[in-house]
Amino acid sequence: MIHNGHNGTDIAAPSVAVVYHSGFGHTTTLAEAVAAGARDGGAKVTVLPVATMTDDDWDTLDGADAMIFGTATYMGNVSAGFQAFAEKTGRRCMTGSWRDKVAAGFTNSGAKSGDKLATLNSLAIFAAQHHMHWVNLGLGPGWNSSAGSEHDLNRLGFWLGAAAATDVDADPDQVHPADVQTCRHLGQRVALVTRQLNIGRTLSPAASTPAAS
Ligand SMILES: Cc1cc2nc3c(=O)[nH]c(=O)nc-3n(C[C@H](O)[C@H](O)[C@H](O)COP(=O)(O)O)c2cc1C
């Protein structure tokens, strides 16, 4: 067995952290689906709600090979809760301690569009500021032809990450099954991409050090 992950674990079983904010539980349902998908992909998964991060949780995050960021869309962007978490990573951003880790994102809102693309853009920019490698959804758009339906994977037609629409009066267990499956797909994809990257790094180290100034 090769032990060469960021945290010394088996590279064939990358460590994936699902770190997310949910005000009312709907995005929690999706975070659990992302986590299940990452487990399907062979990853060791930790689910971290940003509202209750402990020192141990920050250590887990720092040791992860991949982070999948999730947030409800509030006011057309990431929630204040998620942004508060993001701003707590400023020192890590300055030191580059998350550099070359894998990242991806998912969001959820009430409206079918709901300006969720702005949220995914913010998550991707957050990852880029940390010099992380962003993984897209890897699915074509569903529900976009006469043969399609709301039960298609990626029914809302996003490319940058996974997006869900949940009726504002729905309970968390009423999140649309197609959105749950789309999030599950994202988790699995991130696990598999991270595994490929970890194995590749044993053959060809990443050019991860900035050029000396
Ligand atoms: C303060 C606030 C702002 C919201 N802004 C949006 C929005 O911009 N677009 C949208 O479609 N839904 C919006 N919603 C609806 C939520 O995105 C939706 O209810 C979502 O399922 C909440 O997820 P959560 O339970 O994980 O917090 C907003 C809800 C709240 C409370």
The ligand as a MOL file (V3000), in Angstrom:
LIG
                    3D

  0  0  0     0  0            999 V3000
M  V30 BEGIN CTAB
M  V30 COUNTS 31 33 0 0 0
M  V30 BEGIN ATOM
M  V30 1 C -31.7900 35.4280 3.6740 0
M  V30 2 C -32.2150 34.5400 2.5450 0
M  V30 3 C -31.8700 34.8640 1.2530 0
M  V30 4 C -32.2460 34.0340 0.1920 0
M  V30 5 N -31.8520 34.3680 -1.0620 0
M  V30 6 C -32.1910 33.5690 -2.0900 0
M  V30 7 C -31.7470 33.8710 -3.4140 0
M  V30 8 O -31.0030 34.8180 -3.6530 0
M  V30 9 N -32.1600 33.0520 -4.4110 0
M  V30 10 C -33.0160 32.0090 -4.1940 0
M  V30 11 O -33.4040 31.3450 -5.1480 0
M  V30 12 N -33.3970 31.6530 -2.9440 0
M  V30 13 C -33.0020 32.4020 -1.8900 0
M  V30 14 N -33.3490 32.0540 -0.6200 0
M  V30 15 C -34.0180 30.7610 -0.3910 0
M  V30 16 C -33.0070 29.7120 0.1040 0
M  V30 17 O -31.9100 29.6380 -0.7770 0
M  V30 18 C -33.6550 28.3380 0.2020 0
M  V30 19 O -34.7260 28.3990 1.1250 0
M  V30 20 C -32.6760 27.2540 0.5670 0
M  V30 21 O -33.3020 25.9820 0.4680 0
M  V30 22 C -32.1420 27.4430 1.9760 0
M  V30 23 O -31.1670 26.4490 2.2070 0
M  V30 24 P -30.7500 26.0540 3.6970 0
M  V30 25 O -31.9520 25.3670 4.3320 0
M  V30 26 O -29.6200 25.1040 3.5310 0
M  V30 27 O -30.3820 27.3070 4.3880 0
M  V30 28 C -32.9850 32.8610 0.4460 0
M  V30 29 C -33.3500 32.5390 1.7580 0
M  V30 30 C -32.9530 33.3490 2.8010 0
M  V30 31 C -33.3250 32.9660 4.2140 0
M  V30 END ATOM
M  V30 BEGIN BOND
M  V30 1 1 1 2
M  V30 2 1 2 3
M  V30 3 2 2 30
M  V30 4 2 3 4
M  V30 5 1 4 5
M  V30 6 1 4 28
M  V30 7 2 5 6
M  V30 8 1 6 7
M  V30 9 1 6 13
M  V30 10 2 7 8
M  V30 11 1 7 9
M  V30 12 1 9 10
M  V30 13 2 10 11
M  V30 14 1 10 12
M  V30 15 2 12 13
M  V30 16 1 13 14
M  V30 17 1 14 15
M  V30 18 1 14 28
M  V30 19 1 15 16
M  V30 20 1 16 17
M  V30 21 1 16 18
M  V30 22 1 18 19
M  V30 23 1 18 20
M  V30 24 1 20 21
M  V30 25 1 20 22
M  V30 26 1 22 23
M  V30 27 1 23 24
M  V30 28 2 24 25
M  V30 29 1 24 26
M  V30 30 1 24 27
M  V30 31 2 28 29
M  V30 32 1 29 30
M  V30 33 1 30 31
M  V30 END BOND
M  V30 END CTAB
M  END
